[in-house]
Amino acid sequence: MTLEPASAQAHLNLGIALVDQFDRLSGFKEFSEAARLDPKLAVAHYNLGRFFFESGKYEDADKELQPQLVCSRTMLVRSIPRGSRQNRKTK
């Protein structure tokens, strides 16, 4: 497989494949590179946070996951049609 060195998505996909093959350390390195190349790539940060959490490094996990939770909540609220949000507030 040829990897595009500047592609965050390619590093992310390789990381997922490596973790699926039980090579967690190599997967972690690829997730780190994906996050470095594209700091807004939420799924790379999610995978880093998961790695830290499973390794017992809870503070590091929190640093990776917390911004993603805020982003996810914002995206979720934006995806709800306006009428639905207003109806929920009045009930």
N, C-alpha and C positions, 0 to 999 in steps of 0.2 A: 504494500500500500504506500502510495506517495502522499506525504503530509505537506500541506501548505504551511510553512513556518509562521506566516503572519495571520493565519486564520484561527480566530478564537473558536469558531464552531468546529473546525477540524480537530483541535486539541481537546475540546469537550467530548466529541464523539469517540476519539481514541481513548480518552480517560474512561468513558463508560464501558467501552469494549474491554479494556484492561481489567477493570473492576469485575466485570462479568466473568473474566478468566481467573479471578481470585488473585490478581496482582494489584493489590490495593495501593502499595507505595508508588508504583509507576502511574497508576490512575490519579493519585493525589498530585503528582508532579504535573500531569497534563491538565488537571482542573486548575491548578495554580497558574499555569501559563495561560490558560483560557481567560481566567479572571484578570490577569495582568494585561492581556491584549485588549480585552473589552470589559472594563470595570462594571458596565451596566448589564452584563450577561448574568441574569439572576440564577439560572440553573447551575452555572459554574460555582457560584457562591453557595448555593444550596448543597451541592455535592461536597464542597470543602467543609461546610458546617457539619454535614453528616459524618464525614471522616473524623473531624475533631471530636464530635460527640461520642462516636463509637470508640474512640481512643481514650475517652475520659478527660479530654481537654475542653471542659465546659465553657471556660471564659473565651477561648478561641472560637468555639462553636457559636457562642452568642454573638461575637463580633461579626461573623460571617452571616448568620441567620437573621439577626434583628433588622438590619436595613431591608432585607428581602420581605420580611413580614409586613413592614410598613408599606413597601411598594405593592405587595399583593393586596393588602386591604384597600389601598387607593385604587388599584386597577379594578377590584371587585366592585367597589362603590360606583366607579365610573361606568361599569358594564350594566348596572341595573337601570332600566328605563326610568326617566324622570318621574313619570306618573306613579310608578310603583313605589318610589322612595317617598313621595308626598303622601300617598295613601297609607303607608305604614306609620308615618308620623302622626296622622290624625286619628288613628285607631286606638 
